[in-house]
């Protein structure tokens, strides 16, 4: 009988799959983080615009009286 070498550890294909999955995971994480940050930045800008409009409205209403 031929003796088989007992290879423990990752095979080349397993390593390639692991590196590919890691790269895809990094891309997804970056996409999610940038999406969340852009939504937060949009909400901050919207709040600033609403505050400026409210301040102008109150200023104009006070001048009328």
Secondary structure by P-SEA (a helix, b strand, c coil): cccccccccccaaaaaaaaaaaaaaaaaaaaaaaaaaaaaaaaaaaaaaaaaaaaaaaaaaaaac
